[in-house]
């Protein structure tokens, strides 16, 4: 994987081993990702390919299928920086 932080275009390239547990569609077809405020609302009434999960603290992700292509949605926990108690 090559992180978007180091890409001049903000692109993250992901490559998967043949035995990776992700669905074949995600391995074979490039996808776009969108940050959303409400992951559950974003995937409601869609063909969910990967159920909501948390790959790292403060992040929830899920994939849907739209027109035969995977689409990733990411929900980031609100930042505590700058909040008043």
Secondary structure, DSSP 8 states (H G I E B T S, - for coil): -B-GGG-TT---B----TT-SS-HHHHHS--EEEE-S-HHHHHTTSEEEEEEEEEETTEEEEEEEETTEEEEEEEE----TT---
